[in-house]
Amino acid sequence: MSTLRTAAEDYLAIRRALGFKLRVQGRVLMEFVEYLEQMGMATVTTEVAVEWATKPSGASPQWHAMRLGIARRFAAHLQLLDPRCEVPPRDILPERHRRLPPYIYSAGDIRALMAEAGRLRPSFRAATAETVIGLLAVTGMRAGEIVRLNRGDVDLGAGALKVIATKFNKSRELALHGTTVAALRAYAGSRDEHWRHTSSPAFFMSTGGNRLSQSALNATFVALTRAAGLEPEPTSRQRRPRPHGLRHTFAVDTLIAWYRAGDDVQAHLPALSAFMGHSQPKDTYWYLSAVPELLALASDRAQRHSEARS
């Protein structure tokens, strides 16, 4: 068996251990490896990868781009083992709908955001911003789900909230930690004292006495991230810090905690997918390859399991 073929099979084993099926992609990758072997290649070069990707006559540009994307991702893996390997640039046959790596907040980042939120004026605006950021961080909810919450959706006695008819018209119920319940109860008390005669059913209110809007939340959040000094590196391909980054962070932190605790991540993933309201499990699996620390943890576990079997 060639070194390239061994590397490709190891690469597929790692990604499948992360939950990716890779039925079509796996078959196409092995076709690429076979082509390299026939060409007498010991590693991947951009020239040969592009030549192979565009081989099928009459195929669509999307199919060519998909083939090169498969070769590109394998080459990125192989380059860690073989510095001679060339990774085809992304601007050659670019794939559509490429997802950028998520912006992940550290615990320090979230504390800094909360601190800046607490400095907002008037004080009710500060209370709203602090509570919303905290709820985003501990539940992984979408910002739109937060602002659409009604008072009847939040059961502080039972320690749960309902997310009604959200993305893809799905609903779900989330159990809340005691500290989250306490924070929401404190906010509700402040809100009811501040807006005793409002007719709005909204749980989170603006300083004008109406439902907090997503545009207002986004504008406040951008100002808070700047005040806290949270900006990606100028050369980074990471998304800029936005409220949705807290959803990414919740998912990633949960997965990392499971890996470090030695839990069966694959068994837990469907529960996380349901909790976050993902339309399909692959949306949750995406985090496993999008964040380097998660990929490293998964690779380390796969290697340890392989060593244990040998």
TORDO-325228 format. One record per residue (C-alpha): residue number from 1; residue in one letter; x, z, y. Coordinates in nm, 3 decimals. Each point is the difference from the previous one (the first is absolute). Last residue first. Layout:
N
<node n="NUM" res="A" c1="X" c3="Z" c2="Y"/>
...
END
This chain:
310
<node n="310" res="S" c1="-0.295" c3="1.808" c2="-0.259"/>
<node n="309" res="R" c1="-0.349" c3="0.135" c2="0.072"/>
<node n="308" res="A" c1="0.125" c3="0.270" c2="0.238"/>
<node n="307" res="E" c1="0.218" c3="-0.251" c2="0.182"/>
<node n="306" res="S" c1="-0.302" c3="-0.226" c2="0.061"/>
<node n="305" res="H" c1="-0.207" c3="0.292" c2="0.124"/>
<node n="304" res="R" c1="0.282" c3="0.098" c2="0.237"/>
<node n="303" res="Q" c1="0.026" c3="-0.358" c2="0.128"/>
<node n="302" res="A" c1="-0.375" c3="-0.027" c2="0.060"/>
<node n="301" res="R" c1="0.005" c3="0.332" c2="0.185"/>
<node n="300" res="D" c1="0.288" c3="-0.113" c2="0.220"/>
<node n="299" res="S" c1="-0.175" c3="-0.330" c2="0.074"/>
<node n="298" res="A" c1="-0.319" c3="0.181" c2="0.097"/>
<node n="297" res="L" c1="0.188" c3="0.237" c2="0.230"/>
<node n="296" res="A" c1="0.193" c3="-0.289" c2="0.159"/>
<node n="295" res="L" c1="-0.319" c3="-0.203" c2="0.048"/>
<node n="294" res="L" c1="-0.165" c3="0.300" c2="0.163"/>
<node n="293" res="E" c1="0.295" c3="0.056" c2="0.233"/>
<node n="292" res="P" c1="0.010" c3="-0.371" c2="0.092"/>
<node n="291" res="V" c1="-0.365" c3="-0.016" c2="0.115"/>
<node n="290" res="A" c1="-0.191" c3="-0.326" c2="-0.048"/>
<node n="289" res="S" c1="0.041" c3="-0.018" c2="-0.380"/>
<node n="288" res="L" c1="-0.198" c3="0.310" c2="-0.092"/>
<node n="287" res="Y" c1="-0.221" c3="-0.031" c2="0.307"/>
<node n="286" res="W" c1="-0.150" c3="-0.321" c2="-0.140"/>
<node n="285" res="Y" c1="-0.136" c3="0.189" c2="-0.302"/>
<node n="284" res="T" c1="-0.271" c3="0.145" c2="0.228"/>
<node n="283" res="D" c1="-0.131" c3="-0.341" c2="0.105"/>
<node n="282" res="K" c1="0.041" c3="-0.111" c2="-0.363"/>
<node n="281" res="P" c1="-0.255" c3="0.266" c2="-0.098"/>
<node n="280" res="Q" c1="-0.292" c3="-0.193" c2="0.155"/>
<node n="279" res="S" c1="-0.232" c3="0.049" c2="0.299"/>
<node n="278" res="H" c1="0.202" c3="0.297" c2="0.120"/>
<node n="277" res="G" c1="-0.213" c3="0.292" c2="0.114"/>
<node n="276" res="M" c1="0.287" c3="0.243" c2="0.048"/>
<node n="275" res="F" c1="-0.137" c3="0.251" c2="-0.250"/>
<node n="274" res="A" c1="-0.083" c3="-0.279" c2="-0.247"/>
<node n="273" res="S" c1="0.354" c3="-0.141" c2="0.009"/>
<node n="272" res="L" c1="0.145" c3="0.350" c2="-0.028"/>
<node n="271" res="A" c1="-0.214" c3="0.064" c2="-0.308"/>
<node n="270" res="P" c1="0.099" c3="-0.336" c2="-0.151"/>
<node n="269" res="L" c1="0.369" c3="0.085" c2="0.059"/>
<node n="268" res="H" c1="0.000" c3="0.331" c2="-0.188"/>
<node n="267" res="A" c1="0.055" c3="-0.140" c2="-0.351"/>
<node n="266" res="Q" c1="0.270" c3="-0.238" c2="0.121"/>
<node n="265" res="V" c1="0.176" c3="0.285" c2="0.182"/>
<node n="264" res="D" c1="0.030" c3="0.219" c2="-0.310"/>
<node n="263" res="D" c1="0.144" c3="0.305" c2="0.172"/>
<node n="262" res="G" c1="0.372" c3="0.085" c2="0.008"/>
<node n="261" res="A" c1="-0.040" c3="0.215" c2="0.311"/>
<node n="260" res="R" c1="0.233" c3="-0.230" c2="0.194"/>
<node n="259" res="Y" c1="-0.205" c3="-0.304" c2="-0.101"/>
<node n="258" res="W" c1="-0.328" c3="0.165" c2="0.094"/>
<node n="257" res="A" c1="0.134" c3="0.115" c2="0.338"/>
<node n="256" res="I" c1="0.129" c3="-0.353" c2="0.071"/>
<node n="255" res="L" c1="-0.344" c3="-0.145" c2="-0.078"/>
<node n="254" res="T" c1="-0.179" c3="0.242" c2="0.232"/>
<node n="253" res="D" c1="0.253" c3="-0.052" c2="0.279"/>
<node n="252" res="V" c1="-0.041" c3="-0.378" c2="-0.030"/>
<node n="251" res="A" c1="-0.380" c3="0.007" c2="0.012"/>
<node n="250" res="F" c1="-0.016" c3="0.245" c2="0.292"/>
<node n="249" res="T" c1="0.267" c3="-0.196" c2="0.189"/>
<node n="248" res="H" c1="-0.189" c3="-0.328" c2="-0.035"/>
<node n="247" res="R" c1="-0.312" c3="0.167" c2="0.139"/>
<node n="246" res="L" c1="0.208" c3="0.151" c2="0.281"/>
<node n="245" res="G" c1="0.130" c3="-0.350" c2="0.075"/>
<node n="244" res="H" c1="-0.360" c3="-0.106" c2="0.070"/>
<node n="243" res="P" c1="0.014" c3="0.205" c2="0.323"/>
<node n="242" res="R" c1="0.277" c3="-0.228" c2="0.134"/>
<node n="241" res="P" c1="0.379" c3="0.019" c2="-0.003"/>
<node n="240" res="R" c1="0.146" c3="-0.354" c2="0.013"/>
<node n="239" res="R" c1="0.016" c3="-0.187" c2="-0.328"/>
<node n="238" res="Q" c1="0.339" c3="-0.013" c2="-0.166"/>
<node n="237" res="R" c1="0.210" c3="-0.313" c2="0.029"/>
<node n="236" res="S" c1="0.273" c3="0.207" c2="0.167"/>
<node n="235" res="T" c1="0.245" c3="-0.161" c2="0.243"/>
<node n="234" res="P" c1="-0.126" c3="0.191" c2="0.305"/>
<node n="233" res="E" c1="-0.015" c3="0.325" c2="-0.205"/>
<node n="232" res="P" c1="-0.353" c3="0.128" c2="-0.033"/>
<node n="231" res="E" c1="-0.145" c3="0.213" c2="0.282"/>
<node n="230" res="L" c1="-0.105" c3="0.364" c2="-0.002"/>
<node n="229" res="G" c1="0.136" c3="0.165" c2="0.314"/>
<node n="228" res="A" c1="-0.270" c3="0.268" c2="0.011"/>
<node n="227" res="A" c1="-0.126" c3="-0.126" c2="0.338"/>
<node n="226" res="R" c1="-0.002" c3="-0.352" c2="-0.141"/>
<node n="225" res="T" c1="-0.193" c3="0.107" c2="-0.308"/>
<node n="224" res="L" c1="-0.246" c3="0.192" c2="0.219"/>
<node n="223" res="A" c1="-0.069" c3="-0.297" c2="0.230"/>
<node n="222" res="V" c1="-0.063" c3="-0.226" c2="-0.300"/>
<node n="221" res="F" c1="-0.234" c3="0.261" c2="-0.148"/>
<node n="220" res="T" c1="-0.201" c3="0.031" c2="0.320"/>
<node n="219" res="A" c1="-0.052" c3="-0.376" c2="0.017"/>
<node n="218" res="N" c1="-0.095" c3="-0.019" c2="-0.369"/>
<node n="217" res="L" c1="-0.248" c3="0.287" c2="0.030"/>
<node n="216" res="A" c1="-0.158" c3="-0.156" c2="0.306"/>
<node n="215" res="S" c1="-0.033" c3="-0.334" c2="-0.179"/>
<node n="214" res="Q" c1="-0.142" c3="0.175" c2="-0.307"/>
<node n="213" res="S" c1="-0.274" c3="0.158" c2="0.210"/>
<node n="212" res="L" c1="-0.075" c3="0.374" c2="0.012"/>
<node n="211" res="R" c1="-0.379" c3="0.032" c2="0.001"/>
<node n="210" res="N" c1="-0.133" c3="0.083" c2="0.345"/>
<node n="209" res="G" c1="0.028" c3="0.303" c2="0.228"/>
<node n="208" res="G" c1="0.245" c3="-0.153" c2="0.247"/>
<node n="207" res="T" c1="0.293" c3="0.203" c2="-0.132"/>
<node n="206" res="S" c1="-0.053" c3="-0.179" c2="-0.331"/>
<node n="205" res="M" c1="-0.170" c3="0.154" c2="-0.302"/>
<node n="204" res="F" c1="0.093" c3="0.031" c2="-0.367"/>
<node n="203" res="F" c1="-0.285" c3="0.099" c2="-0.232"/>
<node n="202" res="A" c1="-0.236" c3="-0.260" c2="0.140"/>
<node n="201" res="P" c1="-0.377" c3="0.065" c2="-0.014"/>
<node n="200" res="S" c1="-0.027" c3="-0.062" c2="0.376"/>
<node n="199" res="S" c1="-0.296" c3="0.170" c2="0.168"/>
<node n="198" res="T" c1="0.221" c3="0.221" c2="0.211"/>
<node n="197" res="H" c1="-0.139" c3="0.324" c2="0.143"/>
<node n="196" res="R" c1="0.264" c3="0.255" c2="-0.092"/>
<node n="195" res="W" c1="0.298" c3="-0.229" c2="0.058"/>
<node n="194" res="H" c1="0.295" c3="0.235" c2="0.072"/>
<node n="193" res="E" c1="-0.126" c3="0.289" c2="-0.212"/>
<node n="192" res="D" c1="-0.092" c3="-0.237" c2="-0.281"/>
<node n="191" res="R" c1="0.338" c3="-0.173" c2="0.019"/>
<node n="190" res="S" c1="0.197" c3="0.327" c2="0.001"/>
<node n="189" res="G" c1="-0.191" c3="0.128" c2="-0.302"/>
<node n="188" res="A" c1="0.039" c3="-0.332" c2="-0.180"/>
<node n="187" res="Y" c1="0.375" c3="0.008" c2="0.069"/>
<node n="186" res="A" c1="0.037" c3="0.349" c2="-0.147"/>
<node n="185" res="R" c1="-0.203" c3="-0.101" c2="-0.306"/>
<node n="184" res="L" c1="0.213" c3="-0.312" c2="-0.046"/>
<node n="183" res="A" c1="0.320" c3="0.205" c2="0.012"/>
<node n="182" res="A" c1="-0.137" c3="0.258" c2="-0.244"/>
<node n="181" res="V" c1="-0.117" c3="-0.272" c2="-0.242"/>
<node n="180" res="T" c1="0.345" c3="-0.158" c2="0.014"/>
<node n="179" res="T" c1="0.162" c3="0.336" c2="-0.078"/>
<node n="178" res="G" c1="-0.235" c3="0.044" c2="-0.296"/>
<node n="177" res="H" c1="0.096" c3="-0.337" c2="-0.147"/>
<node n="176" res="L" c1="-0.270" c3="-0.266" c2="0.008"/>
<node n="175" res="A" c1="-0.177" c3="-0.182" c2="-0.284"/>
<node n="174" res="L" c1="-0.075" c3="-0.361" c2="0.087"/>
<node n="173" res="E" c1="-0.322" c3="-0.185" c2="-0.075"/>
<node n="172" res="R" c1="-0.016" c3="-0.379" c2="-0.031"/>
<node n="171" res="S" c1="-0.192" c3="-0.299" c2="0.129"/>
<node n="170" res="K" c1="0.070" c3="-0.372" c2="-0.037"/>
<node n="169" res="N" c1="-0.137" c3="-0.276" c2="0.225"/>
<node n="168" res="F" c1="0.318" c3="-0.209" c2="-0.046"/>
<node n="167" res="K" c1="0.156" c3="0.229" c2="0.263"/>
<node n="166" res="T" c1="-0.221" c3="0.303" c2="0.074"/>
<node n="165" res="A" c1="-0.357" c3="0.059" c2="-0.107"/>
<node n="164" res="I" c1="0.014" c3="0.379" c2="0.046"/>
<node n="163" res="V" c1="0.310" c3="0.218" c2="-0.017"/>
<node n="162" res="K" c1="-0.135" c3="0.338" c2="-0.102"/>
<node n="161" res="L" c1="0.171" c3="0.328" c2="0.078"/>
<node n="160" res="A" c1="0.076" c3="0.306" c2="-0.206"/>
<node n="159" res="G" c1="0.068" c3="0.372" c2="0.032"/>
<node n="158" res="A" c1="-0.339" c3="0.106" c2="-0.137"/>
<node n="157" res="G" c1="-0.079" c3="0.211" c2="0.305"/>
<node n="156" res="L" c1="0.174" c3="-0.242" c2="0.234"/>
<node n="155" res="D" c1="-0.222" c3="-0.286" c2="-0.110"/>
<node n="154" res="V" c1="0.105" c3="-0.296" c2="0.215"/>
<node n="153" res="D" c1="-0.214" c3="-0.314" c2="-0.029"/>
<node n="152" res="G" c1="-0.290" c3="0.161" c2="0.187"/>
<node n="151" res="R" c1="0.218" c3="0.036" c2="0.307"/>
<node n="150" res="N" c1="0.062" c3="-0.373" c2="0.001"/>
<node n="149" res="L" c1="0.330" c3="-0.167" c2="-0.084"/>
<node n="148" res="R" c1="0.036" c3="-0.348" c2="0.150"/>
<node n="147" res="V" c1="0.314" c3="0.097" c2="0.195"/>
<node n="146" res="I" c1="0.178" c3="0.115" c2="-0.316"/>
<node n="145" res="E" c1="-0.101" c3="-0.296" c2="-0.214"/>
<node n="144" res="G" c1="0.136" c3="-0.239" c2="0.261"/>
<node n="143" res="A" c1="0.332" c3="0.184" c2="0.000"/>
<node n="142" res="R" c1="0.025" c3="-0.051" c2="-0.376"/>
<node n="141" res="M" c1="0.018" c3="0.317" c2="-0.207"/>
<node n="140" res="G" c1="0.328" c3="0.113" c2="-0.158"/>
<node n="139" res="T" c1="-0.147" c3="0.349" c2="-0.041"/>
<node n="138" res="V" c1="0.269" c3="0.238" c2="0.129"/>
<node n="137" res="A" c1="0.158" c3="-0.219" c2="0.269"/>
<node n="136" res="L" c1="-0.319" c3="-0.158" c2="0.135"/>
<node n="135" res="L" c1="-0.161" c3="0.344" c2="0.023"/>
<node n="134" res="G" c1="0.295" c3="0.141" c2="0.193"/>
<node n="133" res="I" c1="0.006" c3="-0.293" c2="0.239"/>
<node n="132" res="V" c1="-0.375" c3="0.037" c2="0.061"/>
<node n="131" res="T" c1="0.027" c3="0.375" c2="0.054"/>
<node n="130" res="E" c1="0.288" c3="-0.023" c2="0.247"/>
<node n="129" res="A" c1="-0.161" c3="-0.287" c2="0.195"/>
<node n="128" res="T" c1="-0.337" c3="0.176" c2="0.027"/>
<node n="127" res="A" c1="0.151" c3="0.334" c2="0.104"/>
<node n="126" res="A" c1="0.219" c3="-0.169" c2="0.263"/>
<node n="125" res="R" c1="-0.298" c3="-0.189" c2="0.141"/>
<node n="124" res="F" c1="-0.187" c3="0.331" c2="0.016"/>
<node n="123" res="S" c1="0.291" c3="0.156" c2="0.191"/>
<node n="122" res="P" c1="-0.025" c3="-0.250" c2="0.284"/>
<node n="121" res="R" c1="0.280" c3="-0.091" c2="-0.020"/>
<node n="120" res="L" c1="0.248" c3="-0.088" c2="-0.270"/>
<node n="119" res="R" c1="0.278" c3="0.245" c2="-0.087"/>
<node n="118" res="G" c1="-0.138" c3="0.076" c2="-0.347"/>
<node n="117" res="A" c1="0.023" c3="-0.369" c2="-0.088"/>
<node n="116" res="E" c1="0.374" c3="0.010" c2="0.074"/>
<node n="115" res="A" c1="0.043" c3="0.289" c2="-0.244"/>
<node n="114" res="M" c1="-0.210" c3="-0.176" c2="-0.264"/>
<node n="113" res="L" c1="0.210" c3="-0.314" c2="0.032"/>
<node n="112" res="A" c1="0.322" c3="0.201" c2="-0.027"/>
<node n="111" res="R" c1="-0.131" c3="0.181" c2="-0.308"/>
<node n="110" res="I" c1="-0.088" c3="-0.336" c2="-0.155"/>
<node n="109" res="D" c1="0.348" c3="-0.137" c2="0.068"/>
<node n="108" res="G" c1="0.159" c3="0.312" c2="-0.146"/>
<node n="107" res="A" c1="-0.199" c3="-0.041" c2="-0.322"/>
<node n="106" res="S" c1="0.137" c3="-0.354" c2="-0.014"/>
<node n="105" res="Y" c1="-0.221" c3="-0.293" c2="0.087"/>
<node n="104" res="I" c1="0.010" c3="-0.320" c2="-0.206"/>
<node n="103" res="Y" c1="-0.053" c3="-0.335" c2="0.173"/>
<node n="102" res="P" c1="-0.102" c3="-0.241" c2="-0.274"/>
<node n="101" res="P" c1="0.222" c3="-0.285" c2="-0.125"/>
<node n="100" res="L" c1="-0.147" c3="-0.331" c2="0.119"/>
<node n="99" res="R" c1="-0.253" c3="-0.174" c2="-0.219"/>
<node n="98" res="R" c1="0.054" c3="-0.372" c2="-0.060"/>
<node n="97" res="H" c1="-0.331" c3="-0.183" c2="0.033"/>
<node n="96" res="R" c1="0.163" c3="-0.342" c2="-0.033"/>
<node n="95" res="E" c1="0.323" c3="-0.067" c2="-0.181"/>
<node n="94" res="P" c1="0.278" c3="-0.164" c2="0.195"/>
<node n="93" res="L" c1="0.147" c3="-0.321" c2="-0.151"/>
<node n="92" res="I" c1="0.342" c3="0.072" c2="0.151"/>
<node n="91" res="D" c1="-0.054" c3="0.247" c2="0.285"/>
<node n="90" res="R" c1="0.035" c3="0.290" c2="-0.243"/>
<node n="89" res="P" c1="0.366" c3="-0.073" c2="-0.065"/>
<node n="88" res="P" c1="0.096" c3="-0.063" c2="-0.366"/>
<node n="87" res="V" c1="0.187" c3="0.303" c2="-0.140"/>
<node n="86" res="E" c1="0.348" c3="-0.103" c2="-0.120"/>
<node n="85" res="C" c1="0.161" c3="0.176" c2="-0.296"/>
<node n="84" res="R" c1="0.376" c3="0.046" c2="0.021"/>
<node n="83" res="P" c1="-0.048" c3="0.374" c2="0.065"/>
<node n="82" res="D" c1="-0.130" c3="0.041" c2="-0.360"/>
<node n="81" res="L" c1="-0.181" c3="0.323" c2="-0.087"/>
<node n="80" res="L" c1="-0.176" c3="0.068" c2="0.331"/>
<node n="79" res="Q" c1="-0.020" c3="-0.379" c2="0.047"/>
<node n="78" res="L" c1="-0.212" c3="-0.019" c2="-0.315"/>
<node n="77" res="H" c1="-0.288" c3="0.190" c2="0.159"/>
<node n="76" res="A" c1="-0.003" c3="-0.219" c2="0.311"/>
<node n="75" res="A" c1="0.035" c3="-0.304" c2="-0.229"/>
<node n="74" res="F" c1="-0.309" c3="0.107" c2="-0.197"/>
<node n="73" res="R" c1="-0.198" c3="0.024" c2="0.322"/>
<node n="72" res="R" c1="0.124" c3="-0.341" c2="0.114"/>
<node n="71" res="A" c1="-0.072" c3="-0.172" c2="-0.332"/>
<node n="70" res="I" c1="-0.361" c3="0.123" c2="0.007"/>
<node n="69" res="G" c1="-0.029" c3="-0.104" c2="0.365"/>
<node n="68" res="L" c1="0.144" c3="-0.340" c2="-0.084"/>
<node n="67" res="R" c1="-0.276" c3="-0.053" c2="-0.254"/>
<node n="66" res="M" c1="-0.267" c3="0.119" c2="0.244"/>
<node n="65" res="A" c1="0.131" c3="-0.231" c2="0.272"/>
<node n="64" res="H" c1="-0.009" c3="-0.300" c2="-0.236"/>
<node n="63" res="W" c1="-0.354" c3="0.093" c2="-0.105"/>
<node n="62" res="Q" c1="-0.107" c3="0.033" c2="0.366"/>
<node n="61" res="P" c1="0.156" c3="-0.338" c2="0.082"/>
<node n="60" res="S" c1="-0.235" c3="-0.151" c2="-0.262"/>
<node n="59" res="A" c1="0.131" c3="-0.163" c2="-0.317"/>
<node n="58" res="G" c1="0.024" c3="-0.381" c2="-0.019"/>
<node n="57" res="S" c1="0.336" c3="0.007" c2="-0.174"/>
<node n="56" res="P" c1="0.105" c3="0.339" c2="-0.142"/>
<node n="55" res="K" c1="0.367" c3="0.042" c2="0.104"/>
<node n="54" res="T" c1="-0.040" c3="0.171" c2="0.338"/>
<node n="53" res="A" c1="0.084" c3="0.350" c2="-0.126"/>
<node n="52" res="W" c1="0.288" c3="-0.126" c2="-0.215"/>
<node n="51" res="E" c1="0.180" c3="-0.176" c2="0.287"/>
<node n="50" res="V" c1="-0.069" c3="0.297" c2="0.229"/>
<node n="49" res="A" c1="0.156" c3="0.240" c2="-0.251"/>
<node n="48" res="V" c1="0.293" c3="-0.239" c2="-0.064"/>
<node n="47" res="E" c1="0.091" c3="-0.020" c2="0.368"/>
<node n="46" res="T" c1="-0.053" c3="0.370" c2="0.069"/>
<node n="45" res="T" c1="0.239" c3="0.099" c2="-0.278"/>
<node n="44" res="V" c1="-0.080" c3="0.229" c2="-0.292"/>
<node n="43" res="T" c1="0.262" c3="0.113" c2="-0.254"/>
<node n="42" res="A" c1="0.196" c3="-0.122" c2="-0.304"/>
<node n="41" res="M" c1="-0.131" c3="-0.356" c2="0.031"/>
<node n="40" res="G" c1="0.051" c3="-0.247" c2="-0.286"/>
<node n="39" res="M" c1="-0.285" c3="-0.220" c2="0.128"/>
<node n="38" res="Q" c1="-0.189" c3="0.057" c2="-0.326"/>
<node n="37" res="E" c1="0.046" c3="0.374" c2="0.049"/>
<node n="36" res="L" c1="-0.132" c3="-0.018" c2="0.355"/>
<node n="35" res="Y" c1="-0.305" c3="-0.193" c2="-0.121"/>
<node n="34" res="E" c1="-0.063" c3="0.257" c2="-0.273"/>
<node n="33" res="V" c1="0.019" c3="0.276" c2="0.262"/>
<node n="32" res="F" c1="-0.254" c3="-0.183" c2="0.215"/>
<node n="31" res="E" c1="-0.233" c3="-0.042" c2="-0.297"/>
<node n="30" res="M" c1="0.044" c3="0.374" c2="-0.063"/>
<node n="29" res="L" c1="-0.116" c3="0.064" c2="0.356"/>
<node n="28" res="V" c1="-0.306" c3="-0.221" c2="-0.045"/>
<node n="27" res="R" c1="-0.109" c3="0.190" c2="-0.312"/>
<node n="26" res="G" c1="0.046" c3="0.334" c2="0.171"/>
<node n="25" res="Q" c1="-0.184" c3="-0.113" c2="0.312"/>
<node n="24" res="V" c1="-0.298" c3="-0.123" c2="-0.205"/>
<node n="23" res="R" c1="-0.044" c3="0.322" c2="-0.198"/>
<node n="22" res="L" c1="0.156" c3="0.230" c2="0.259"/>
<node n="21" res="K" c1="-0.209" c3="0.303" c2="-0.103"/>
<node n="20" res="F" c1="0.133" c3="0.227" c2="0.275"/>
<node n="19" res="G" c1="-0.040" c3="0.370" c2="-0.080"/>
<node n="18" res="L" c1="0.334" c3="0.144" c2="0.107"/>
<node n="17" res="A" c1="0.125" c3="-0.026" c2="-0.360"/>
<node n="16" res="R" c1="-0.080" c3="-0.370" c2="0.030"/>
<node n="15" res="R" c1="0.237" c3="-0.022" c2="0.296"/>
<node n="14" res="I" c1="0.282" c3="0.171" c2="-0.191"/>
<node n="13" res="A" c1="-0.055" c3="-0.207" c2="-0.315"/>
<node n="12" res="L" c1="-0.006" c3="-0.323" c2="0.204"/>
<node n="11" res="Y" c1="0.338" c3="0.083" c2="0.154"/>
<node n="10" res="D" c1="0.147" c3="0.094" c2="-0.338"/>
<node n="9" res="E" c1="-0.123" c3="-0.332" c2="-0.146"/>
<node n="8" res="A" c1="0.149" c3="-0.192" c2="0.291"/>
<node n="7" res="A" c1="0.335" c3="0.181" c2="-0.026"/>
<node n="6" res="T" c1="0.017" c3="-0.072" c2="-0.375"/>
<node n="5" res="R" c1="-0.081" c3="-0.367" c2="0.062"/>
<node n="4" res="L" c1="0.267" c3="-0.025" c2="0.267"/>
<node n="3" res="T" c1="0.262" c3="0.165" c2="-0.222"/>
<node n="2" res="S" c1="-0.073" c3="-0.257" c2="-0.270"/>
<node n="1" res="M" c1="-0.139" c3="0.097" c2="-0.343"/>
END
